[in-house]
């Protein structure tokens, strides 16, 4: 059976830079995404940035991207880049290593 995403589902590939590692950014992202019903994943990159993929309705994905500009309390977000892609129909949200 092939995964299919809802017709109004969008996918955003997001890179967040600044002080975003060692401040609970991934775990906060996981909580925020799950509370919005977003699927995808988040991980730390070797260069100190955080990478994430969000899939869901346009409204909640854009809310999530807005949250990424703030992040958890201890983070200092300098930049958020977003690239929209074809949705893959991911089934859950998790932290990748």
N, CA, C and O atoms as a GROMACS GRO file, in nm:
protein
  388
    1UNK      N    1   0.083  -0.119   0.000
    1UNK     CA    2   0.000   0.000   0.000
    1UNK      C    3   0.088   0.125   0.000
    1UNK      O    4   0.180   0.136   0.080
    2UNK      N    5   0.059   0.216  -0.088
    2UNK     CA    6   0.140   0.337  -0.101
    2UNK      C    7   0.086   0.446  -0.008
    2UNK      O    8  -0.035   0.464   0.006
    3UNK      N    9   0.178   0.518   0.055
    3UNK     CA   10   0.136   0.631   0.138
    3UNK      C   11   0.081   0.740   0.048
    3UNK      O   12   0.140   0.773  -0.054
    4UNK      N   13  -0.030   0.796   0.087
    4UNK     CA   14  -0.080   0.912   0.012
    4UNK      C   15  -0.116   1.020   0.113
    4UNK      O   16  -0.170   0.991   0.220
    5UNK      N   17  -0.086   1.143   0.077
    5UNK     CA   18  -0.113   1.253   0.168
    5UNK      C   19  -0.248   1.315   0.131
    5UNK      O   20  -0.291   1.305   0.016
    6UNK      N   21  -0.313   1.377   0.228
    6UNK     CA   22  -0.439   1.445   0.198
    6UNK      C   23  -0.419   1.547   0.086
    6UNK      O   24  -0.310   1.601   0.073
    7UNK      N   25  -0.521   1.573   0.006
    7UNK     CA   26  -0.505   1.661  -0.110
    7UNK      C   27  -0.454   1.802  -0.076
    7UNK      O   28  -0.385   1.863  -0.157
    8UNK      N   29  -0.487   1.853   0.041
    8UNK     CA   30  -0.443   1.989   0.076
    8UNK      C   31  -0.314   1.989   0.158
    8UNK      O   32  -0.279   2.090   0.218
    9UNK      N   33  -0.246   1.876   0.162
    9UNK     CA   34  -0.124   1.862   0.241
    9UNK      C   35  -0.006   1.928   0.170
    9UNK      O   36   0.012   1.912   0.049
   10UNK      N   37   0.076   2.002   0.247
   10UNK     CA   38   0.198   2.058   0.192
   10UNK      C   39   0.317   2.006   0.273
   10UNK      O   40   0.301   1.954   0.383
   11UNK      N   41   0.436   2.021   0.216
   11UNK     CA   42   0.560   1.977   0.281
   11UNK      C   43   0.656   2.094   0.279
   11UNK      O   44   0.680   2.156   0.176
   12UNK      N   45   0.712   2.124   0.396
   12UNK     CA   46   0.812   2.230   0.406
   12UNK      C   47   0.941   2.169   0.460
   12UNK      O   48   0.942   2.102   0.563
   13UNK      N   49   1.051   2.194   0.388
   13UNK     CA   50   1.185   2.154   0.434
   13UNK      C   51   1.248   2.280   0.493
   13UNK      O   52   1.264   2.380   0.423
   14UNK      N   53   1.282   2.274   0.621
   14UNK     CA   54   1.322   2.393   0.697
   14UNK      C   55   1.462   2.375   0.754
   14UNK      O   56   1.495   2.269   0.808
   15UNK      N   57   1.545   2.479   0.741
   15UNK     CA   58   1.677   2.482   0.805
   15UNK      C   59   1.680   2.603   0.899
   15UNK      O   60   1.654   2.716   0.857
   16UNK      N   61   1.712   2.576   1.026
   16UNK     CA   62   1.714   2.682   1.126
   16UNK      C   63   1.857   2.701   1.174
   16UNK      O   64   1.924   2.605   1.212
   17UNK      N   65   1.904   2.827   1.171
   17UNK     CA   66   2.040   2.854   1.219
   17UNK      C   67   2.036   2.953   1.334
   17UNK      O   68   1.940   3.026   1.354
   18UNK      N   69   2.146   2.952   1.410
   18UNK     CA   70   2.157   3.035   1.530
   18UNK      C   71   2.200   2.945   1.645
   18UNK      O   72   2.267   2.844   1.624
   19UNK      N   73   2.160   2.981   1.767
   19UNK     CA   74   2.187   2.895   1.883
   19UNK      C   75   2.068   2.802   1.896
   19UNK      O   76   1.972   2.829   1.968
   20UNK      N   77   2.075   2.688   1.822
   20UNK     CA   78   1.961   2.598   1.815
   20UNK      C   79   1.997   2.454   1.849
   20UNK      O   80   1.913   2.364   1.837
   21UNK      N   81   2.120   2.431   1.893
   21UNK     CA   82   2.157   2.298   1.942
   21UNK      C   83   2.197   2.310   2.088
   21UNK      O   84   2.259   2.408   2.129
   22UNK      N   85   2.159   2.209   2.167
   22UNK     CA   86   2.189   2.209   2.310
   22UNK      C   87   2.092   2.295   2.390
   22UNK      O   88   2.118   2.327   2.506
   23UNK      N   89   1.980   2.334   2.328
   23UNK     CA   90   1.882   2.420   2.396
   23UNK      C   91   1.742   2.358   2.393
   23UNK      O   92   1.643   2.425   2.424
   24UNK      N   93   1.733   2.229   2.356
   24UNK     CA   94   1.604   2.161   2.352
   24UNK      C   95   1.522   2.192   2.228
   24UNK      O   96   1.400   2.171   2.227
   25UNK      N   97   1.587   2.241   2.124
   25UNK     CA   98   1.513   2.281   2.003
   25UNK      C   99   1.440   2.162   1.939
   25UNK      O  100   1.323   2.173   1.904
   26UNK      N  101   1.511   2.049   1.924
   26UNK     CA  102   1.448   1.933   1.860
   26UNK      C  103   1.329   1.881   1.940
   26UNK      O  104   1.225   1.848   1.884
   27UNK      N  105   1.345   1.873   2.072
   27UNK     CA  106   1.237   1.819   2.155
   27UNK      C  107   1.118   1.914   2.158
   27UNK      O  108   1.003   1.869   2.158
   28UNK      N  109   1.144   2.043   2.160
   28UNK     CA  110   1.035   2.141   2.154
   28UNK      C  111   0.964   2.135   2.019
   28UNK      O  112   0.842   2.146   2.012
   29UNK      N  113   1.043   2.116   1.911
   29UNK     CA  114   0.985   2.104   1.778
   29UNK      C  115   0.895   1.981   1.771
   29UNK      O  116   0.786   1.987   1.715
   30UNK      N  117   0.940   1.871   1.828
   30UNK     CA  118   0.861   1.748   1.833
   30UNK      C  119   0.726   1.775   1.903
   30UNK      O  120   0.621   1.740   1.850
   31UNK      N  121   0.730   1.837   2.020
   31UNK     CA  122   0.607   1.868   2.095
   31UNK      C  123   0.514   1.959   2.016
   31UNK      O  124   0.394   1.934   2.007
   32UNK      N  125   0.571   2.065   1.958
   32UNK     CA  126   0.491   2.161   1.882
   32UNK      C  127   0.426   2.096   1.760
   32UNK      O  128   0.308   2.119   1.732
   33UNK      N  129   0.503   2.015   1.689
   33UNK     CA  130   0.451   1.949   1.569
   33UNK      C  131   0.340   1.850   1.605
   33UNK      O  132   0.235   1.847   1.540
   34UNK      N  133   0.363   1.771   1.709
   34UNK     CA  134   0.262   1.672   1.750
   34UNK      C  135   0.134   1.742   1.796
   34UNK      O  136   0.024   1.695   1.767
   35UNK      N  137   0.148   1.853   1.867
   35UNK     CA  138   0.028   1.924   1.915
   35UNK      C  139  -0.053   1.982   1.800
   35UNK      O  140  -0.173   2.008   1.815
   36UNK      N  141   0.011   2.003   1.685
   36UNK     CA  142  -0.058   2.057   1.566
   36UNK      C  143  -0.101   1.948   1.469
   36UNK      O  144  -0.168   1.976   1.369
   37UNK      N  145  -0.064   1.823   1.498
   37UNK     CA  146  -0.099   1.713   1.408
   37UNK      C  147  -0.014   1.709   1.283
   37UNK      O  148  -0.056   1.656   1.179
   38UNK      N  149   0.107   1.765   1.293
   38UNK     CA  150   0.200   1.769   1.178
   38UNK      C  151   0.284   1.642   1.179
   38UNK      O  152   0.324   1.593   1.285
   39UNK      N  153   0.312   1.588   1.060
   39UNK     CA  154   0.404   1.475   1.049
   39UNK      C  155   0.536   1.526   0.991
   39UNK      O  156   0.542   1.635   0.935
   40UNK      N  157   0.642   1.445   1.007
   40UNK     CA  158   0.773   1.483   0.957
   40UNK      C  159   0.882   1.441   1.052
   40UNK      O  160   0.870   1.340   1.121
   41UNK      N  161   0.990   1.518   1.055
   41UNK     CA  162   1.104   1.486   1.140
   41UNK      C  163   1.190   1.610   1.164
   41UNK      O  164   1.176   1.712   1.096
   42UNK      N  165   1.278   1.599   1.263
   42UNK     CA  166   1.372   1.706   1.296
   42UNK      C  167   1.505   1.642   1.336
   42UNK      O  168   1.506   1.535   1.396
   43UNK      N  169   1.616   1.707   1.303
   43UNK     CA  170   1.748   1.655   1.342
   43UNK      C  171   1.849   1.769   1.350
   43UNK      O  172   1.831   1.874   1.288
   44UNK      N  173   1.955   1.745   1.426
   44UNK     CA  174   2.069   1.837   1.431
   44UNK      C  175   2.158   1.810   1.311
   44UNK      O  176   2.174   1.695   1.268
   45UNK      N  177   2.216   1.916   1.256
   45UNK     CA  178   2.315   1.902   1.150
   45UNK      C  179   2.454   1.922   1.210
   45UNK      O  180   2.468   1.990   1.311
   46UNK      N  181   2.556   1.862   1.148
   46UNK     CA  182   2.693   1.872   1.202
   46UNK      C  183   2.743   2.016   1.213
   46UNK      O  184   2.832   2.044   1.294
   47UNK      N  185   2.689   2.109   1.133
   47UNK     CA  186   2.738   2.247   1.134
   47UNK      C  187   2.666   2.335   1.238
   47UNK      O  188   2.686   2.457   1.238
   48UNK      N  189   2.584   2.275   1.325
   48UNK     CA  190   2.520   2.352   1.432
   48UNK      C  191   2.379   2.398   1.399
   48UNK      O  192   2.311   2.455   1.485
   49UNK      N  193   2.332   2.373   1.277
   49UNK     CA  194   2.196   2.410   1.242
   49UNK      C  195   2.101   2.294   1.274
   49UNK      O  196   2.145   2.183   1.304
   50UNK      N  197   1.971   2.322   1.266
   50UNK     CA  198   1.868   2.219   1.282
   50UNK      C  199   1.791   2.209   1.152
   50UNK      O  200   1.754   2.310   1.092
   51UNK      N  201   1.766   2.086   1.107
   51UNK     CA  202   1.690   2.060   0.985
   51UNK      C  203   1.560   1.992   1.023
   51UNK      O  204   1.557   1.906   1.110
   52UNK      N  205   1.451   2.032   0.956
   52UNK     CA  206   1.322   1.970   0.984
   52UNK      C  207   1.239   1.961   0.857
   52UNK      O  208   1.258   2.038   0.763
   53UNK      N  209   1.148   1.865   0.856
   53UNK     CA  210   1.048   1.852   0.750
   53UNK      C  211   0.912   1.849   0.818
   53UNK      O  212   0.890   1.772   0.912
   54UNK      N  213   0.821   1.932   0.769
   54UNK     CA  214   0.684   1.937   0.822
   54UNK      C  215   0.586   1.906   0.711
   54UNK      O  216   0.595   1.962   0.602
   55UNK      N  217   0.492   1.815   0.738
   55UNK     CA  218   0.386   1.786   0.643
   55UNK      C  219   0.251   1.801   0.714
   55UNK      O  220   0.233   1.757   0.827
   56UNK      N  221   0.158   1.865   0.645
   56UNK     CA  222   0.025   1.885   0.700
   56UNK      C  223  -0.049   1.987   0.617
   56UNK      O  224  -0.006   2.021   0.506
   57UNK      N  225  -0.159   2.038   0.670
   57UNK     CA  226  -0.233   2.140   0.596
   57UNK      C  227  -0.148   2.267   0.589
   57UNK      O  228  -0.062   2.291   0.674
   58UNK      N  229  -0.173   2.347   0.487
   58UNK     CA  230  -0.095   2.469   0.469
   58UNK      C  231  -0.099   2.556   0.594
   58UNK      O  232   0.002   2.613   0.634
   59UNK      N  233  -0.216   2.567   0.655
   59UNK     CA  234  -0.233   2.652   0.772
   59UNK      C  235  -0.143   2.609   0.888
   59UNK      O  236  -0.072   2.691   0.945
   60UNK      N  237  -0.145   2.479   0.923
   60UNK     CA  238  -0.066   2.435   1.039
   60UNK      C  239   0.084   2.431   1.007
   60UNK      O  240   0.166   2.456   1.095
   61UNK      N  241   0.120   2.401   0.883
   61UNK     CA  242   0.262   2.401   0.847
   61UNK      C  243   0.317   2.544   0.857
   61UNK      O  244   0.428   2.564   0.907
   62UNK      N  245   0.240   2.641   0.810
   62UNK     CA  246   0.286   2.781   0.820
   62UNK      C  247   0.293   2.828   0.965
   62UNK      O  248   0.381   2.906   1.001
   63UNK      N  249   0.200   2.781   1.049
   63UNK     CA  250   0.207   2.809   1.194
   63UNK      C  251   0.336   2.754   1.252
   63UNK      O  252   0.404   2.820   1.330
   64UNK      N  253   0.370   2.630   1.213
   64UNK     CA  254   0.490   2.564   1.264
   64UNK      C  255   0.615   2.638   1.220
   64UNK      O  256   0.708   2.654   1.299
   65UNK      N  257   0.618   2.684   1.095
   65UNK     CA  258   0.733   2.762   1.047
   65UNK      C  259   0.744   2.891   1.128
   65UNK      O  260   0.854   2.933   1.163
   66UNK      N  261   0.631   2.953   1.157
   66UNK     CA  262   0.631   3.073   1.242
   66UNK      C  263   0.691   3.044   1.378
   66UNK      O  264   0.768   3.124   1.431
   67UNK      N  265   0.656   2.928   1.435
   67UNK     CA  266   0.711   2.890   1.565
   67UNK      C  267   0.863   2.873   1.555
   67UNK      O  268   0.935   2.908   1.648
   68UNK      N  269   0.911   2.819   1.443
   68UNK     CA  270   1.055   2.795   1.426
   68UNK      C  271   1.136   2.925   1.437
   68UNK      O  272   1.252   2.923   1.480
   69UNK      N  273   1.076   3.037   1.399
   69UNK     CA  274   1.145   3.166   1.409
   69UNK      C  275   1.169   3.205   1.555
   69UNK      O  276   1.260   3.283   1.584
   70UNK      N  277   1.088   3.152   1.647
   70UNK     CA  278   1.103   3.178   1.791
   70UNK      C  279   1.182   3.065   1.857
   70UNK      O  280   1.284   3.089   1.922
   71UNK      N  281   1.133   2.941   1.838
   71UNK     CA  282   1.195   2.826   1.901
   71UNK      C  283   1.171   2.826   2.051
   71UNK      O  284   1.097   2.910   2.103
   72UNK      N  285   1.233   2.732   2.122
   72UNK     CA  286   1.219   2.727   2.268
   72UNK      C  287   1.289   2.847   2.333
   72UNK      O  288   1.369   2.915   2.269
   73UNK      N  289   1.259   2.870   2.457
   73UNK     CA  290   1.307   2.987   2.530
   73UNK      C  291   1.458   3.008   2.522
   73UNK      O  292   1.504   3.122   2.504
   74UNK      N  293   1.537   2.900   2.535
   74UNK     CA  294   1.683   2.914   2.540
   74UNK      C  295   1.748   2.933   2.402
   74UNK      O  296   1.867   2.963   2.394
   75UNK      N  297   1.672   2.917   2.296
   75UNK     CA  298   1.732   2.927   2.162
   75UNK      C  299   1.741   3.073   2.117
   75UNK      O  300   1.667   3.160   2.163
   76UNK      N  301   1.835   3.098   2.025
   76UNK     CA  302   1.847   3.228   1.960
   76UNK      C  303   1.848   3.200   1.810
   76UNK      O  304   1.951   3.162   1.753
   77UNK      N  305   1.734   3.219   1.746
   77UNK     CA  306   1.721   3.187   1.604
   77UNK      C  307   1.769   3.305   1.521
   77UNK      O  308   1.722   3.418   1.538
   78UNK      N  309   1.865   3.278   1.432
   78UNK     CA  310   1.919   3.382   1.344
   78UNK      C  311   1.850   3.380   1.208
   78UNK      O  312   1.823   3.486   1.150
   79UNK      N  313   1.822   3.259   1.156
   79UNK     CA  314   1.765   3.250   1.022
   79UNK      C  315   1.685   3.121   1.008
   79UNK      O  316   1.720   3.018   1.066
   80UNK      N  317   1.578   3.127   0.930
   80UNK     CA  318   1.497   3.010   0.896
   80UNK      C  319   1.477   3.011   0.745
   80UNK      O  320   1.418   3.103   0.690
   81UNK      N  321   1.528   2.907   0.678
   81UNK     CA  322   1.504   2.897   0.534
   81UNK      C  323   1.401   2.787   0.511
   81UNK      O  324   1.402   2.684   0.578
   82UNK      N  325   1.313   2.810   0.415
   82UNK     CA  326   1.204   2.716   0.388
   82UNK      C  327   1.201   2.684   0.239
   82UNK      O  328   1.208   2.774   0.155
   83UNK      N  329   1.192   2.556   0.209
   83UNK     CA  330   1.174   2.512   0.070
   83UNK      C  331   1.053   2.420   0.067
   83UNK      O  332   1.048   2.321   0.140
   84UNK      N  333   0.956   2.454  -0.017
   84UNK     CA  334   0.837   2.370  -0.027
   84UNK      C  335   0.862   2.258  -0.127
   84UNK      O  336   0.919   2.281  -0.234
   85UNK      N  337   0.818   2.137  -0.091
   85UNK     CA  338   0.840   2.019  -0.173
   85UNK      C  339   0.710   1.941  -0.185
   85UNK      O  340   0.609   1.975  -0.124
   86UNK      N  341   0.714   1.835  -0.265
   86UNK     CA  342   0.598   1.748  -0.279
   86UNK      C  343   0.582   1.665  -0.151
   86UNK      O  344   0.678   1.606  -0.103
   87UNK      N  345   0.462   1.662  -0.097
   87UNK     CA  346   0.435   1.587   0.025
   87UNK      C  347   0.456   1.438   0.002
   87UNK      O  348   0.418   1.384  -0.103
   88UNK      N  349   0.517   1.371   0.101
   88UNK     CA  350   0.544   1.228   0.089
   88UNK      C  351   0.445   1.143   0.167
   88UNK      O  352   0.451   1.020   0.160
   89UNK      N  353   0.354   1.205   0.240
   89UNK     CA  354   0.257   1.129   0.318
   89UNK      C  355   0.317   1.062   0.440
   89UNK      O  356   0.282   0.948   0.472
   90UNK      N  357   0.408   1.131   0.509
   90UNK     CA  358   0.469   1.076   0.630
   90UNK      C  359   0.360   1.050   0.734
   90UNK      O  360   0.258   1.121   0.738
   91UNK      N  361   0.381   0.949   0.819
   91UNK     CA  362   0.276   0.904   0.911
   91UNK      C  363   0.292   0.954   1.054
   91UNK      O  364   0.197   0.948   1.131
   92UNK      N  365   0.410   1.003   1.090
   92UNK     CA  366   0.433   1.047   1.228
   92UNK      C  367   0.538   1.156   1.229
   92UNK      O  368   0.593   1.192   1.125
   93UNK      N  369   0.567   1.208   1.348
   93UNK     CA  370   0.675   1.307   1.362
   93UNK      C  371   0.778   1.248   1.458
   93UNK      O  372   0.743   1.201   1.566
   94UNK      N  373   0.905   1.251   1.419
   94UNK     CA  374   1.007   1.199   1.508
   94UNK      C  375   1.137   1.277   1.499
   94UNK      O  376   1.157   1.361   1.411
   95UNK      N  377   1.225   1.246   1.592
   95UNK     CA  378   1.359   1.306   1.596
   95UNK      C  379   1.455   1.209   1.529
   95UNK      O  380   1.463   1.092   1.568
   96UNK      N  381   1.526   1.257   1.430
   96UNK     CA  382   1.626   1.172   1.363
   96UNK      C  383   1.763   1.205   1.416
   96UNK      O  384   1.790   1.318   1.458
   97UNK      N  385   1.850   1.105   1.411
   97UNK     CA  386   1.988   1.125   1.456
   97UNK      C  387   2.085   1.096   1.344
   97UNK      O  388   2.206   1.107   1.362
   0.00000   0.00000   0.00000
